[in-house]
Amino acid sequence: QLQLQESGPGLVKPSETLSLTCTVSGGSISSSGYYWGWVRQPPGKGLEWIGSIYYSGSTYYNPSLKSRVTISADMSKNQFSLKLSSVTAADTAVYYCAKREYGRSFEYWGQGTLVTVSS
Amino acid sequence: DIQMTQSPSSLSASVGDRVTITCRASQGISNWLAWYQQKPEKAPKSLIFAATSLQSGVPSRFSGSASGTDFTLTISSLQPEDFATYYCQQYNSYPLTFGGGTKVEIK
């Protein structure tokens, strides 16, 4: 059974960089055909796709965040990570990591982690 | 970006009711559309992919249909555990985009 688990600081200061890691168990992030992505949800609001990394290493970012986002993968640890720079209060959200197979929906999700941007 | 317009934003229904939620894409997305269910404080759960394909383990009372750029999620007989917020999402092109959500509440 595939499981995803987000980890990282729950509080980040304005202008600093938000860093989260998603640890995958029960499957390999290097398996072909899979996208590993990040989705966020501000409190009381809807879902926003941040970006994804393909098993090959190709990355795809939301243009609204592209200048501030980096997604990378560590195959040796079976983890992928999100860095979001120059954060503001508007970046306060629950951040989810998720897995999607080509042609399908995000089938597997982490439980989510709340990141608050505040001084 | 492809805009996904979901309607209604909320609805009240009773157990046993037939419920329909609509999502309209701002341009063609083939059938690369997913539906998710989200309960409070929980991660979204995939219900439907490729507009009409039921995710494994999802009850058959959930179904999806497509007509051009209009997509529909139908719950044939609403059950108590179905009260939640539902989102559509297109994955035809980047950036991936979600609809605004439909909250299904108890009448």
Interface residues (C-beta under 8 A of the other chain):
Chain A: G37 V39 G46 L47 E48 W49 S52 Y60 Y61 N62 P63 S64 Y96 A98 R100 G103 R104 S105 F106 E107 W109 G110 Q111 G112
Chain B: D1 W32 A34 W35 Y36 Q38 K42 A43 P44 K45 S46 I48 F49 A50 Q55 Y87 Q89 Y91 Y94 P95 L96 T97 F98 G99 G100 G101
